[in-house]
Structure formats: structure tokens, C-alpha cells
Amino acid sequence: MSLLLVIIPLTVSIILLIMRPAGARNLALATALANLAVSLFASVGFNGDGSVNHPFSVPWLPQAGISFSLGMDGVSLLLVLLTNLLAPLIVLSSFSRTFDNEPRYYGLVLMMLGALNGVFLAQDGLLFYIFYEMALIPIYFICAIWGGQDRIRVTLKFFIYTFIGSLFMLVALLYVYLQTDVEGQHSFAWSDLVHVQLSPAAANWVMLGFFLAFAVKMPVFPFHTWQPDTYVTSPTGGTMLLAGIMLKMGIYGVIRWMVPLAPEAMHTWTPIFMLLAVVGIVYASIIAVKQSDLKRLIAYSSIAHVGLIAAGVLAWNKAGLQGSLIQMLNHGINVVGLFFIVDLIERRIGTRTLADMGGIAKSAPKFAALFMIVMLGAVAVPLTNGFPGEFLLLNGVWNYNVWLGAVAGLTIIFGAVYMLRAYGVAVFGEANRETAQFQDVNTNEWIVLGVIAGLVVLLGFFPQLVLNLTDGSVNKILGAVQF
């Protein structure tokens, strides 16, 4: 089961990139739906006690202790479901755009889908690193080939930031690997790496190496400077992949690899990392309030929301971890919906500038209603998907430090300010020549936004669907990592 989630999209991506058949978009959608079906089937009868389900492992380089080992616990399954739920929506949303060399575009999207699944399923440290880097390749080309103005400079900056950060992780991972001893040889297996007892000094350097890689990917202040330009310049499908799924690799890495491999360093680094996360929340929120470009506004709002998720993880208590997991799912759903809404507006009226919008609700009431539901989820209004996650996150940060919890809580106020303002300006008020002719959602757009809006409501009413899935894994992680 785990192997299928990686092999299916990678195989089809190779076919699309090499053979470039006709009907690439339909083949990509069918592949993404097949992966969604596999991930849903994997969740049936899933053992949620924190153990590894659907394992697959074969020796790769046995002399070096390297294996092609995949599997999933509740944390992994949640992110696999997120990845494979959003992938068909991202592919379908791209149907509204025409791409030069369409098979290449959809082939790169599927390559990234396979690599992302590999990141969340890898049970071997080197395999995790390979998939982590592999996910960078397709998104680089997607942004560089089909991006907007100044895309080469922006994409190169993104590549340099993430590649250099990953090198620090590789050094840290190799150091821990060299400390393992399994029947006289070293091992990259996660279960062997976490049993290594590091000295306090070594643990500090190992944790810093992992943090630099994951902080860039999330991103956390001040490692965020690549993000706004990259999100704005990338084609909408690339932005959705980056914001909806790829940044979750960093948060997942903190939970699965950084803390379990170097728990001895938590006392030293957590206060600093937590402060950076909270500062990033306020910093990004203030900048978002001042934005006139709707896509850039959502890019900065993403930094603020991810800062809160990172703070919840670093608090390292049950409320914080559970909140971070459910909010990773909810943020992915909401931000994909918001970026698709921006793309839809830009295609209709030719601009993302808020000052050029207004009165859309008069000519497109269905679009306005769907926009409102997604926006309310992003603002974390009660009975939407954003509320339970933000409540748990703030509870976790508050339990860690009251003052940091109070400052982190500002994200709710700032989020309401910039999102409600943007919605009001875009949807209400006087219509202009372009917005008066604004076309309501077509069938494909209705499906994408309808599914997202439905999830916003469903997960708002029934957050326990997610919390029950991850509860056993969270308890096991917290029980295994004490500091």
C-alpha cells in the first residue's frame, strides 16, 4: 500500500515527461484520483495506536545499513491524506489554464506528488532525505518554466535557500548515523537513529542542522524571505503545491526527525525557536494587513499561520501537537482554496489588486458564497475547520508560556482584519466595468471550491475525525521523547 502511493505517480510522471502523450491532463487527474483511492483504502481499518501500518521494506545498500523502507503511523497517514486529497483538486484547477508543453507540466506535478508521499512515508533517514530533495526538483521547474515576471531570479533564490538548508540536515543526519551500532554496522533506520544517545553539545549541533533545513521549508522568520516572491511568481498550481503541501514537510520533519533524534537539545533551543515562530506570526500578520495584492496578502498570511503551527509543535505538549496536526490539514485545504480564488479573480478581471475589485457578489453570488466559506475557515470562525486547530494550538503555546500564548493569539485578530477587509473590498461595494461582467463559477471551479468549502464545514463540525486518527501516534511520540 505504501509503495503504491509512491510508485503510481512517479511511473506516470515518467511516461508524461518522456512520451508526452495526448490527454496529459486527464491522465494526471486519473492518477491523482487513483492515489487518493489508495490512501483512503489505507485508512480503512487503520491501527491508530502509533504503530507503523502498511510497512514495505527491502534492503537497498545493506552493507551501509540503508533500506528502501516505507510505512505510516497516524501522523504520516494524515499528511498522506492531505497530499492525495489536494492533488486531484490542484490538477483539476489547472484545467482552466493552458500550458506550453502540457505533458511536461502535469508530469512534474505527479513527480512532486510521488516525492511528497515518499517524504511522509519514509522510515529510513537517507530515503527521507532523498525524497525531501526530490520534491524540490519538479517545483523548481514548474516555477521557472511557467512562472510570472522575474521568475528565474525568484526561483533561483528559492532553490538556493532550500538546497543549502537541506545540506545542514544531511550533515546532522550523517553524524547521528555514524553513532548507530546495529550488530557491528551503522544504520539509517528511524528506529535505530532515535535510540542514539547524543552528548548535549552534539545534540545542540544536530538539532540546529535539522532546524535550518525545516525552518527554511516552512518557512519560519527570518528564513522566510524566499516565500512571498516565490508564491506570487509561481503559477497557481505551483503555489498550491508549495503552500498546501510542501511547507508541511518542514513541520513534519520537526515532529518525526528533529526532536526525536536530538531531544537532549530541546531545553537549549526551544525558547529561541519558539520566539522566532511567535515573532514571525506578528511580523507576517502586520505586513499582510498592508498588502494591496491579494495573492501576496495570502502568502504573508500563510507565514503567520505556519508560525503558529510551528509554535504549537515546539511547545511539545498534547494540545500543541494535536493542534499542529489538525491545522496542517486545515491550512492546506484553506490556502489551496484561497489561491485558487485569487487565480479565478485574476483570470476574470486581469488583476490581483484589491483597489481594482468590488461588487463581485452582484454578478457571481455562488462564487461569493464559496469565497466566504473558505475565508471564514482561514479566519478560524467557530464551526469552521480553522477553529479547533487554532484553539488547540493557542492552548498548547499558552501552557508552554503565558506571554508567548497571548502574543500568538494576535494572529486571530490580525487574520480577521486582513481577510475580512480583503473579502469586503473584493466582493462588496460598487462594481466597475470588469467586475460587473464577472462570470460565476463553471463546473470545474464549482467542484474544486465546493469540495474545499465542504471540508471547511465538515472538519469544523467533526474535528474528532482527525484527532482520533492521530491520538495514538501523538501519545506515543510524547511518551518516547521526554525532556
C-alpha positions in Angstrom: 0.0 0.0 0.0 2.7 2.5 1.0 4.8 1.6 -2.1 1.8 2.2 -4.4 1.5 5.8 -3.2 5.0 6.5 -4.4 5.2 4.2 -7.5 1.9 5.2 -9.2 2.6 8.9 -9.6 6.3 8.5 -10.3 5.6 5.9 -13.0 3.0 8.1 -14.8 5.2 11.2 -14.4 8.0 9.4 -16.3 5.5 8.4 -19.0 4.3 12.0 -19.4 7.8 13.5 -19.3 9.3 11.1 -21.8 6.5 10.0 -24.1 4.4 13.2 -23.8 1.1 11.6 -24.8 -2.1 13.4 -25.7 -4.7 13.9 -22.9 -2.0 14.6 -20.3 -4.3 16.5 -18.0 -6.9 13.6 -17.9 -4.2 11.1 -17.3 -2.8 13.2 -14.5 -6.2 13.6 -12.9 -6.9 9.9 -13.1 -3.5 9.2 -11.5 -4.2 11.7 -8.7 -7.6 10.1 -8.1 -6.1 6.6 -8.0 -3.6 7.8 -5.4 -6.5 9.3 -3.4 -8.3 5.9 -3.6 -5.2 4.1 -2.3 -4.8 6.5 0.6 -8.4 6.2 1.6 -8.2 2.4 1.4 -5.1 2.5 3.6 -7.1 4.4 6.2 -9.7 1.6 6.4 -9.1 -0.5 9.5 -6.0 1.6 10.3 -4.4 0.8 13.6 -4.2 4.2 15.4 -2.1 3.1 18.4 1.0 4.7 17.0 2.5 1.6 15.3 3.6 1.5 11.7 0.9 0.4 9.3 1.3 -0.9 5.7 5.1 -1.4 6.0 7.3 -2.1 3.0 11.0 -2.6 3.3 13.7 -4.1 1.1 17.4 -3.8 1.5 18.9 -1.1 -0.7 22.5 -0.9 0.4 22.6 -3.4 3.2 26.4 -3.0 3.7 25.7 0.6 4.7 22.6 0.0 6.7 20.3 1.6 4.1 16.9 0.2 3.1 14.0 1.3 1.0 11.6 1.3 3.9 8.2 2.9 3.9 5.3 2.8 6.4 2.8 5.1 8.1 1.5 5.9 11.6 -1.3 8.3 12.3 0.8 11.3 11.7 2.1 10.0 8.4 -1.4 8.9 7.3 -2.9 12.4 8.0 -0.3 14.0 5.7 -0.7 11.4 3.1 -4.4 12.0 3.1 -3.8 15.7 2.8 -1.4 15.3 -0.1 -3.6 12.9 -2.1 -6.8 14.9 -1.3 -5.4 18.1 -2.6 -3.6 16.7 -5.6 -6.7 16.0 -7.7 -8.1 19.4 -6.8 -4.8 21.1 -7.9 -4.7 19.1 -11.1 -8.4 19.9 -11.8 -7.9 23.6 -11.0 -5.1 23.7 -13.6 -7.6 22.7 -16.4 -8.6 26.4 -16.6 -5.1 27.3 -17.7 -3.3 26.5 -21.0 0.3 25.4 -20.6 3.0 25.2 -23.2 4.1 21.5 -23.3 1.2 20.3 -21.1 2.6 16.8 -20.6 5.7 18.2 -19.0 3.7 20.3 -16.6 1.5 17.5 -15.4 4.4 15.1 -15.3 6.3 17.4 -12.9 3.2 17.8 -10.8 2.9 14.0 -10.5 6.6 13.6 -9.8 6.2 16.0 -6.9 3.2 14.1 -5.7 5.3 10.9 -5.5 8.2 12.6 -3.8 5.8 14.2 -1.2 4.3 10.9 -0.4 7.8 9.5 0.0 8.7 12.2 2.5 5.8 11.3 4.7 6.2 7.6 4.4 10.0 7.2 4.7 11.2 5.1 7.6 14.9 5.4 6.6 16.8 8.6 7.2 18.6 8.6 3.9 15.4 7.8 2.0 13.7 10.7 3.7 16.5 13.0 2.6 16.3 11.7 -1.0 12.6 12.3 -1.2 12.9 15.6 0.6 15.4 16.8 -2.1 13.5 15.1 -4.9 10.4 17.2 -4.1 12.5 20.4 -4.8 13.3 19.4 -8.4 9.8 19.4 -10.0 8.6 22.6 -8.2 11.7 24.4 -9.3 11.0 23.7 -13.0 7.3 24.3 -12.6 8.0 27.8 -11.2 10.9 28.5 -13.5 9.1 27.5 -16.8 5.5 28.6 -16.2 6.0 31.3 -13.6 5.5 35.0 -14.0 7.7 38.0 -14.3 11.3 37.7 -12.9 10.7 34.0 -12.3 14.3 32.9 -12.9 15.7 35.2 -10.2 12.9 34.3 -7.7 13.1 30.6 -8.3 16.9 30.5 -8.1 16.7 32.2 -4.7 14.1 29.6 -3.6 16.3 26.8 -4.8 19.5 28.1 -3.1 17.7 28.7 0.3 16.1 25.2 0.4 19.1 23.4 -1.0 21.6 24.9 1.4 19.2 24.3 4.3 19.0 20.7 3.3 22.7 20.3 3.3 22.8 21.2 7.1 20.2 18.4 7.6 22.3 15.9 5.7 25.3 16.6 7.8 23.3 16.3 11.0 21.7 13.1 9.8 25.1 11.6 8.8 26.5 12.4 12.3 23.7 10.5 14.0 24.0 7.7 11.6 27.7 7.3 12.4 26.8 7.0 16.1 24.5 4.0 15.5 25.7 0.4 16.1 23.4 -2.4 15.0 25.2 -5.7 15.1 28.5 -4.0 14.3 27.3 -1.7 11.5 25.7 1.7 11.1 22.0 2.1 10.2 19.8 4.8 8.8 16.6 3.2 10.1 14.5 5.7 12.0 14.0 3.1 14.8 17.8 2.9 15.2 18.6 6.6 14.8 16.2 7.6 17.6 17.9 5.3 20.1 21.3 7.0 19.8 22.2 8.9 23.0 24.0 12.1 22.0 26.1 14.3 24.2 24.5 17.7 25.0 27.0 19.5 22.7 26.5 17.1 19.8 22.7 17.2 20.2 22.8 21.0 20.0 24.5 20.9 16.7 22.3 18.1 15.3 19.2 19.9 16.2 20.4 23.2 14.7 21.3 21.4 11.5 17.8 19.9 11.2 16.1 23.2 12.2 17.9 25.2 9.5 16.5 22.8 6.9 13.0 22.7 8.2 12.8 26.4 9.1 13.5 27.4 5.5 10.9 24.9 4.2 8.1 26.0 6.5 9.2 28.9 6.5 9.9 30.5 9.9 11.1 34.0 10.5 13.8 35.1 9.5 14.2 32.3 6.9 11.0 33.3 5.1 12.3 35.9 2.6 12.1 33.5 -0.4 8.4 32.7 0.2 6.3 35.8 -0.8 8.0 36.3 -4.1 8.0 32.6 -5.0 4.3 32.2 -4.1 3.4 35.3 -6.2 5.6 34.5 -9.2 4.7 30.8 -9.4 1.8 29.5 -11.5 -1.2 28.9 -9.3 -0.7 25.1 -9.4 2.8 25.5 -8.2 1.7 27.9 -5.4 -0.9 25.5 -4.3 1.7 22.7 -4.1 4.1 24.9 -2.2 1.7 26.3 0.3 -0.8 23.5 0.6 1.6 20.5 0.9 5.3 21.3 0.5 5.7 23.5 3.6 4.2 20.7 5.7 7.4 18.8 5.0 9.2 21.1 7.4 6.7 20.8 10.2 6.5 17.0 9.7 10.3 16.9 9.8 10.4 18.7 13.2 7.9 16.2 14.7 9.3 13.0 13.1 13.1 13.7 12.8 14.4 16.8 14.6 13.0 16.3 18.1 13.2 12.5 18.3 16.8 12.4 17.1 18.1 15.2 19.4 15.7 15.6 22.4 18.7 16.4 24.6 18.9 19.8 22.9 15.3 20.9 23.4 16.0 22.8 26.6 18.7 24.8 24.8 16.9 25.6 21.5 13.2 25.5 22.1 13.0 29.0 23.7 14.9 30.5 20.7 12.9 28.6 18.1 9.6 29.4 19.9 10.5 33.1 19.9 11.3 33.1 16.2 7.9 31.4 15.5 5.9 33.9 17.5 7.8 36.9 16.1 7.0 35.6 12.6 3.3 35.4 13.5 3.1 39.1 14.3 5.6 40.3 11.6 3.8 38.5 8.8 0.3 39.5 10.0 1.2 43.2 10.1 2.6 43.0 6.6 -0.4 41.1 5.4 -2.7 43.9 6.7 -0.8 46.4 4.5 -0.9 44.4 1.2 -2.8 45.5 -1.8 -2.1 42.5 -3.9 -4.4 39.7 -2.9 -2.0 36.8 -3.7 0.8 38.4 -1.7 -1.6 39.0 1.2 -2.4 35.3 1.3 1.3 34.5 1.0 2.1 36.5 4.2 -1.0 35.1 5.9 0.5 31.7 5.3 3.7 32.6 7.1 1.6 33.8 10.1 -0.4 30.6 10.2 2.6 28.3 9.8 4.4 30.3 12.6 1.5 29.4 14.9 1.7 25.7 13.9 5.4 25.7 14.5 5.0 27.2 17.9 2.4 24.5 18.8 4.9 21.8 17.8 7.7 23.4 19.8 5.5 23.6 22.9 5.7 19.8 22.8 2.6 19.1 24.7 -0.5 17.2 23.6 -2.7 20.2 22.8 0.1 21.8 20.8 0.9 18.6 18.8 -2.7 17.7 18.1 -3.4 21.3 17.2 -0.4 21.4 14.8 -1.5 18.2 13.1 -5.2 19.2 12.5 -4.1 22.7 11.5 -1.6 21.3 8.9 -4.6 19.6 7.3 -6.9 22.6 7.6 -4.3 25.2 6.5 -3.6 23.0 3.4 -7.2 22.9 2.5 -7.9 26.6 3.1 -4.8 28.0 1.5 -5.3 26.0 -1.7 -8.9 27.3 -1.8 -7.7 30.9 -1.4 -5.0 30.7 -4.0 -7.5 29.2 -6.4 -9.9 32.0 -5.7 -7.2 34.6 -6.4 -6.4 32.8 -9.7 -10.1 32.8 -10.7 -10.4 36.5 -10.0 -7.2 37.3 -11.9 -8.4 35.3 -14.9 -11.8 37.1 -14.9 -10.6 40.7 -14.5 -6.9 40.6 -15.2 -5.6 41.9 -11.9 -5.0 40.9 -8.3 -5.0 44.5 -6.9 -7.8 44.9 -4.3 -8.4 48.5 -5.4 -9.5 47.3 -8.8 -12.1 44.9 -7.4 -15.6 45.3 -5.9 -19.2 44.3 -6.4 -18.4 40.7 -7.5 -21.2 39.3 -5.4 -23.8 41.1 -7.6 -22.8 39.1 -10.7 -21.3 36.0 -9.1 -23.3 35.0 -6.0 -22.1 31.4 -6.0 -18.5 32.4 -6.1 -19.1 35.0 -3.4 -20.7 32.3 -1.1 -17.9 29.8 -1.7 -15.2 32.5 -1.1 -16.9 33.4 2.1 -16.9 29.9 3.5 -13.2 29.4 2.7 -12.3 32.8 4.1 -14.2 32.1 7.4 -12.2 28.8 7.7 -9.0 30.8 7.3 -10.1 33.2 10.0 -10.9 30.3 12.3 -14.6 31.2 12.9 -16.3 28.6 15.2 -17.8 25.7 13.4 -15.3 26.0 10.5 -12.2 23.8 10.2 -9.7 26.5 11.3 -11.3 26.9 14.8 -10.4 23.6 16.6 -6.8 23.7 15.3 -6.1 27.3 16.3 -7.8 26.7 19.7 -5.6 23.7 20.5 -2.5 25.5 19.2 -3.1 28.5 21.3 -3.8 26.3 24.3 -0.6 24.4 23.7 1.5 27.6 23.4 -0.3 29.2 26.4 0.6 26.1 28.5 4.2 26.5 27.5 4.4 30.2 28.2 1.5 32.5 29.0 3.1 35.6 27.4 4.0 33.9 24.2 0.5 32.4 24.1 -1.0 35.9 24.4 1.2 37.3 21.6 0.5 34.3 19.4 -3.2 34.9 19.9 -2.9 38.1 18.0 -3.0 36.0 14.8 -6.7 35.7 15.3 -7.2 39.4 15.4 -4.9 40.2 12.6 -6.2 37.4 10.5 -9.8 38.7 10.8 -8.6 42.2 9.9 -6.8 41.4 6.7 -9.1 38.6 5.5 -12.4 40.4 6.2 -11.1 43.6 4.6 -9.9 41.7 1.5 -13.2 39.9 1.2 -15.2 43.1 1.7 -13.3 45.1 -0.9 -13.3 42.3 -3.5 -16.9 41.1 -3.1 -19.0 44.0 -1.9 -19.1 47.7 -2.8 -19.6 49.3 -6.2 -18.9 47.2 -9.3 -16.6 48.5 -12.0 -16.6 47.7 -15.7 -14.7 44.5 -15.3 -16.4 43.2 -12.1 -19.9 44.0 -13.4 -19.3 41.3 -16.0 -17.7 38.8 -13.6 -18.6 35.3 -14.6 -19.8 32.9 -11.9 -18.1 29.6 -11.3 -18.1 27.0 -14.0 -18.4 23.2 -13.4 -14.7 22.5 -12.7 -14.4 25.6 -10.5 -17.6 24.6 -8.6 -16.2 21.1 -8.0 -12.8 22.4 -6.6 -14.3 25.2 -4.5 -17.3 23.0 -3.5 -15.1 20.2 -2.2 -12.9 22.7 -0.3 -15.9 24.5 1.2 -17.5 21.2 2.2 -14.3 20.2 4.0 -14.2 23.5 5.8 -17.7 22.8 7.2 -17.2 19.1 7.8 -14.0 19.4 9.7 -15.4 22.3 11.7 -18.3 20.2 12.9 -16.3 16.9 13.3 -12.7 17.7 14.2 -12.6 14.4 16.1 -12.3 12.6 12.7 -8.7 13.9 12.6 -8.0 13.9 16.4 -8.9 10.2 16.7 -6.6 9.3 13.8 -3.5 11.0 15.3 -4.2 10.5 19.1 -2.3 7.2 19.4 0.7 8.5 17.5 0.8 11.7 19.5 0.7 9.8 22.8 3.5 7.5 21.6 5.7 10.4 20.4 5.2 12.4 23.6 5.9 9.2 25.7 9.1 8.4 23.8 10.5 11.9 23.8 10.8 13.4 27.3 12.9 16.4 28.2 
